[in-house]
Amino acid sequence: MKEIRISDYKVENHLKLSEAKTNVDLNADKKQLENALEDTRKQLGKLQDTLYAHGKYAVLVCLQGMDTAGKDSLIREVFKDFNARGVVVHSFKVPTELERKHDYIWRHYIALPARGKFGVFNRTHYENVLVTRVHPGYILGENLPEVHSTEDINERFWDKRFEQINNFEKTIAQNGTIIFKFFLNLSKEEQKNRLIRRLNKPNKNWKFSPGDLDERELWDTYMHCYEDAINRTSKPHAPWYAIPSDDKPAARLIVAHILLEELKKYDDIKEPELDPEIKAKISEYKERLQSE
């Protein structure tokens, strides 16, 4: 199998999505990819146990991508071997009435993982500079003091919003949250194929919405907004990774590999040392239990 090099996916320089790969050949068949993922996710599961015991870091995994990019199945397959108490998944839909009464980051802030846990955001705070930028009328629903019409939603507005997002991520990173942001880069042709499969399979029909086709017509606009958002917010403390996602098994393995290898760099994440007095009496405790 071809080596997975994290530098091939990490956004450290200006990203041009028109030139970014949506498919990658890892020189492995589907079974080999699945076996490699199984091994990697088991290692991730063990690492999460240690993270939980250590209790000083949280891990936030952000997933963004166009409809059908594979976010749901990636979450299912990559985190399958985690202890259920150690990972919490949040899928953010249209904001509720309560959520709209707060700033747009509020609902994401209160969903952040506690120290010792993984949090997975299926769609994220970036929806507020993606969907709302494509459909600026949605911003009016936030009832902001300085926004009276879509004419007020100008470049200065978006500059301010990107600054807020960068400040949010910087704050949580400085307080112990390790941030990963994955853009599942799907080709327009593969999205078409996946939408057709949803229509052809009765048990998948429920996933289809006519609105998917309306959004698909705005593909180029979405790509512009994604490219701008990624380039403005990929920082050393909160990097973006552009993952070729036309091949789901390969995309899952790449994401799992990045998580594992990057987290291994935190060599201070260790199980806590047992209290010396307790450690010195382990044999005594064993004897007491065995003599019952």
C-alpha positions in Angstrom: 0.0 0.0 0.0 1.2 3.5 -0.8 2.4 5.6 2.1 0.0 8.2 3.3 1.9 11.5 3.7 0.0 14.0 5.8 1.7 16.9 4.0 -0.2 15.9 0.9 -3.4 16.8 2.5 -2.6 19.5 5.1 -3.4 23.0 3.9 -0.3 25.0 4.7 -0.2 27.1 1.6 -2.9 28.7 -0.6 -5.4 26.0 -1.6 -6.9 26.1 -5.1 -9.8 23.7 -5.1 -9.9 23.6 -8.9 -6.5 21.9 -8.7 -7.0 19.8 -5.6 -7.5 16.0 -6.0 -10.9 14.5 -5.4 -9.5 11.0 -5.9 -6.3 9.3 -4.8 -4.8 5.9 -5.6 -3.3 4.3 -2.5 -2.4 1.2 -4.5 -4.7 -1.0 -2.5 -8.0 -2.7 -3.1 -11.1 -2.2 -1.0 -10.4 -5.1 1.3 -6.8 -3.9 2.0 -8.1 -0.4 2.7 -10.7 -1.7 5.1 -8.1 -3.9 6.9 -5.8 -0.9 7.2 -8.6 1.2 8.6 -9.5 -1.5 11.2 -5.9 -1.5 12.5 -5.7 2.2 12.6 -9.0 2.8 14.3 -8.1 0.2 17.0 -5.0 2.1 17.7 -7.1 5.3 17.9 -9.4 3.6 20.3 -6.5 2.7 22.6 -5.2 6.2 22.3 -8.6 7.6 23.3 -8.6 5.5 26.4 -5.3 7.1 27.4 -6.6 10.5 26.5 -9.6 9.9 28.8 -7.4 8.8 31.7 -5.0 11.7 31.2 -7.8 14.2 31.2 -6.0 17.3 30.0 -6.8 17.4 26.3 -10.0 17.3 24.3 -10.1 16.5 20.5 -12.4 18.3 18.2 -12.9 16.7 14.7 -14.7 19.0 12.2 -16.2 17.5 9.0 -17.3 19.6 6.1 -18.2 18.7 2.6 -20.9 18.9 0.0 -24.0 16.7 0.2 -23.1 13.0 -0.3 -19.4 13.6 0.5 -19.5 10.7 3.0 -19.5 12.4 6.4 -22.0 10.0 8.1 -20.3 6.8 6.9 -16.9 8.2 7.8 -17.9 8.8 11.3 -19.4 5.4 11.6 -16.3 3.6 10.3 -13.5 5.7 11.8 -14.8 5.8 15.3 -16.3 2.3 15.4 -13.7 1.0 18.0 -14.0 3.9 20.4 -15.5 3.5 23.9 -18.9 5.0 23.6 -18.3 7.2 26.6 -15.2 8.7 24.9 -16.7 10.2 21.7 -19.7 12.5 21.2 -21.1 13.2 17.7 -23.1 16.4 16.9 -24.9 16.8 13.6 -25.8 20.5 13.2 -29.0 21.2 11.2 -30.9 24.4 10.6 -30.7 26.5 13.8 -33.6 26.2 16.2 -35.5 29.2 17.6 -33.4 29.1 20.8 -30.2 28.9 18.9 -31.1 31.9 16.8 -31.5 33.9 20.0 -27.8 33.5 20.6 -24.7 34.3 18.5 -24.0 31.8 15.8 -21.1 30.1 17.6 -23.1 29.5 20.8 -24.6 26.2 19.8 -21.1 24.9 18.7 -19.4 26.2 21.9 -21.8 24.3 24.2 -21.3 21.1 22.2 -17.5 21.1 22.5 -15.9 18.0 23.9 -14.9 17.8 27.6 -11.2 17.1 28.4 -10.5 13.5 27.8 -13.1 13.1 25.0 -13.4 13.3 21.3 -16.1 15.5 19.8 -17.1 15.1 16.2 -19.0 17.9 14.4 -20.9 16.7 11.4 -21.2 20.1 9.7 -19.7 22.8 11.8 -19.5 26.5 12.7 -18.3 26.9 9.1 -21.8 26.5 7.8 -22.1 30.2 9.0 -19.6 31.3 6.3 -20.6 28.7 3.7 -24.4 28.2 3.4 -25.1 31.7 4.7 -22.7 33.2 2.3 -24.3 31.4 -0.6 -27.7 32.3 0.7 -27.1 35.6 2.6 -30.9 35.9 3.2 -30.4 33.3 6.0 -28.4 35.9 8.0 -31.5 38.0 8.4 -32.9 35.2 10.6 -30.1 35.9 13.1 -31.7 39.3 13.9 -28.4 41.1 14.1 -28.4 44.7 15.3 -26.4 46.1 12.3 -28.0 43.9 9.6 -31.3 45.3 8.2 -31.1 43.8 4.7 -28.8 41.7 2.6 -27.1 44.8 1.4 -25.5 45.0 4.9 -24.0 41.6 4.4 -20.9 42.8 2.6 -17.2 41.8 2.5 -16.6 43.7 5.8 -19.3 41.5 7.4 -17.5 38.3 6.2 -14.1 39.6 7.3 -15.5 40.1 10.8 -17.1 36.7 10.9 -13.8 34.9 9.8 -12.0 36.9 12.5 -14.6 35.6 15.1 -14.1 32.0 14.0 -10.3 32.3 14.1 -10.6 33.8 17.6 -13.0 31.0 18.7 -10.6 28.3 17.6 -7.6 30.0 19.0 -9.2 30.3 22.4 -10.3 26.6 22.7 -6.9 25.5 21.3 -5.1 27.5 24.0 -7.3 25.8 26.6 -6.5 22.2 25.6 -8.6 21.3 22.6 -6.8 19.7 19.7 -8.5 20.7 16.5 -8.8 18.8 13.2 -10.7 20.2 10.3 -11.4 17.9 7.3 -12.9 19.1 4.0 -14.1 16.0 2.2 -13.3 17.1 -1.4 -15.9 15.4 -3.7 -16.1 15.9 -7.4 -19.4 17.1 -9.0 -19.5 14.0 -11.2 -19.2 11.6 -8.2 -21.9 13.6 -6.3 -24.2 13.0 -9.3 -23.5 9.3 -9.2 -24.3 9.1 -5.4 -27.5 11.1 -5.8 -28.6 8.7 -8.5 -27.8 5.7 -6.3 -30.0 7.3 -3.6 -32.8 7.4 -6.0 -32.3 3.9 -7.3 -32.2 2.3 -3.9 -35.6 2.3 -2.1 -33.9 2.0 1.3 -31.8 5.2 0.5 -34.6 7.3 -0.9 -35.2 9.0 2.5 -31.8 10.6 2.2 -32.8 12.4 -1.0 -34.3 15.9 -1.1 -35.2 17.9 -4.2 -33.3 20.7 -2.5 -30.1 18.7 -3.1 -30.5 19.5 -6.8 -31.0 23.2 -6.2 -27.8 23.3 -4.1 -26.0 21.4 -6.8 -26.7 24.2 -9.3 -24.7 26.5 -7.0 -21.7 24.2 -7.0 -19.2 26.8 -8.3 -20.4 29.3 -5.7 -19.9 26.8 -2.9 -16.4 25.9 -4.1 -15.5 29.6 -4.1 -16.8 29.9 -0.5 -15.1 26.7 0.7 -11.8 27.7 -0.8 -11.9 31.2 0.8 -13.0 29.8 4.2 -10.2 27.2 4.2 -7.5 29.6 3.2 -8.6 32.2 5.8 -8.8 29.8 8.7 -6.2 27.0 8.2 -3.9 27.8 11.1 -1.1 25.8 12.9 -3.4 25.4 15.9 -6.5 24.5 13.8 -5.3 23.2 10.4 -7.5 22.2 7.5 -7.0 18.9 5.6 -8.4 18.6 2.1 -9.3 14.9 1.7 -9.9 13.4 -1.8 -13.3 11.8 -1.2 -14.5 10.2 -4.4 -13.3 6.9 -3.0 -14.9 6.5 0.5 -12.7 3.7 1.9 -9.5 5.7 0.9 -10.9 8.9 2.4 -11.8 7.1 5.7 -8.3 5.6 6.0 -6.6 8.9 5.3 -8.6 10.7 8.0 -8.0 8.0 10.5 -4.3 8.0 9.7 -4.0 11.7 10.1 -5.8 11.6 13.5 -3.5 8.8 14.8 -0.2 10.2 13.6 -0.9 13.8 14.7 -2.1 12.7 18.1 1.0 10.5 18.6 3.0 13.7 18.5 1.5 14.7 21.9 4.0 12.6 23.9 2.7 14.1 27.2 -0.6 12.2 26.8 0.0 9.3 29.2 -2.0 7.4 31.7 -1.6 9.0 35.1 0.9 7.5 37.5 -0.6 5.5 40.4 -0.2 7.1 43.8 3.2 5.8 45.2 1.5 4.6 48.5 -1.1 2.6 46.6 1.4 1.3 44.1 3.6 0.0 47.0 0.6 -2.0 48.4 -0.6 -3.6 45.1 0.6 -7.1 46.3 -1.3 -6.6 49.6 -4.5 -5.6 47.8 -4.3 -8.6 45.5 -3.8 -10.9 48.5 -6.8 -9.4 50.3 -9.0 -10.1 47.2 -7.7 -13.6 46.6 -8.2 -14.5 50.3 -12.0 -13.7 50.2 
